[in-house]
Amino acid sequence: MFFWLNFIIYFPLISAIFIWLGCNGKNELARSLTLSVVTVETLILTFMYLNGAFPLNYEASWMHETLGFNYVLRLDGFSLALILLTSFLGVISTIVSWERVKNWGSYGPLLLGTITGLVGVFTAYDLILFYTFWEIMLIPIYFMLSFWGDKNSKQAALKFIIVTVFSSLLMLLGLIFLCFIHYAETNEFTLNILDLINSPIKDVTAAKWIFAAMFIAFAVKIPLFPFHFWAPDTYKSGEPGAIILLSGAMANAGIYGVIRFCVPLFPEVSSVFVQMGMALGAFGTVYAALLAIKQTNIRSVFAYSSISHMNIIVVAIFAWQIESLNGAALQLIAHGISIAGLFTIVSMLLDRNKDGNMQELGGLFKKMPALGLVFLVYIVATIGMPGLANFTGEALILAGSFKVSTVWPSLAAISILLSVIYGVRVYGKSMWGPLKNADTSTLVLDLNAREKAMSAMLIILLFFIGLYPNIVLEPIHNSIATLMKIGL
């Protein structure tokens, strides 16, 4: 128990240190070791997931006992599903950046450090420990976004880190107030989540302010309307491998924080916030989908598509029904895989000297039919085609949300129709019509072996989860059922 919980957290970080120290100037060795580490991590997590090796708990003294901050870890089905997705996306991210990144001695350790931060976030059950891992995951992803990407990547990464650091400080202030108010009411210093849930603070005004501080921090990471403004530029300019981790795994940390901490710690405040929370999610998903239709670069289309699909999950959270929460958890997994697929398409076009400007694309299917077919699967998965992973998640989200409100789920459902419009538009402009720049020799290169392997893994998962959603729903059932004991 102690070994495996800590192994899945620190194995990537310790490996990152060895790669950074021992692979200076050895690019091929560094990227091979990076891929080996994330592959081993994924295989171990897959074994644990398929064999039901959860829940796991571990608690040890951390800071001075009078402070009451302990090293508390817990791994349940919900956490393990998100950690497995994170590790798998680490594999995809590594393969995506395989040829384009030239300094794996730095990039690889940063990627592994990000994974350690994310795994820690999904397992920490003490809020100070959670905050520590939250900060750990931000630092390496900032450098990945800043030093690898297009000419605008540094500016976009700076906006990302300023917004996220400010929101993180809000969360820290909230945690400090929570700790002291809980001490004043119980004479016990603690930020252990179970202790706080069992003895919630009674000061309603303070609870509202602390809830707001934590919710804004998580909303920035989701990214939830209107806190999403940093995301489009970052998604458009960053290295696709880093964006896969950011949009497919790190955004999940924001949703996870609201489900695991905000609502359970402050159920009374959350119950007041139900209609407003569902409204924010509904407006956000439609707003982002409308903006996706107007974009002229496929990276911007995918960025707003990701924002739209993450916002609809917020509708599900504040509905707080068993169907909607199950759908939210399933949608996190499905969105992570499908958005990773879309950014692998971005990566493939970059490798063929195309930056995604739709004015310069068109007719690519004639020269690259394999890429065109793979792209088509990701598009139909994103718009929620039955038989693919996203469909069941969205159906459960809407089914559960309609039990609480008919207005906001109805508004959110419009985004599904809008996703068909921007999906058909972006695919048509890039794949159909006359071939542009036909004299460009790189356009005749269809998928290579590395790209076929990567695409096969993503597509198999999209179909497997779509046809057999219980592979996700069954392991998370007990976790969601436990959360549902907290009524709104």
Secondary structure, 3 states (H helix, E strand, C coil): CHHHHHHHHHHHHHHHHHHHHHCCCCHHHHHHHHHHHHHHHHHHHHHHHHCCCCCEEEEEECCCCCCCCEEEEEECHHHHHHHHHHHHHHHHHHHHCCCCCCCHHHHHHHHHHHHHHHHHHHHECEHHHHHHHHHHHHHHHHHHHHHCECCCHHHHHHHHHHHHHHHHHHHHHHHHHHHHHHHHHHCCCCCEHHHHHHCCCCCHHHHHHHHHHHHHHHHHHCCCCCCCCCHHHHHHHECHHHHHHHHHHHHHHHHHHHHHHHHHHCHHHHHHCHHHHHHHHHHHHHHHHHHHHHCCEHHHHHHHHHHHHHHHHHHHHHHCCHHHHHHHHHHHHHHHHHHHHHHHHHHHHHHCCCCCEHHHCCCHHHHCHHHHHHHHHHHHHHCCCCCCHHHHHHHHHHHHHCCCCCHHHHHHHHHHHHHHHHHHHHHHHHHCCCCCCCCCHHHHCCCCHHHHHHHHHHHHHHHHHHHCCHHHHHHHHHHHHHHHCCCC
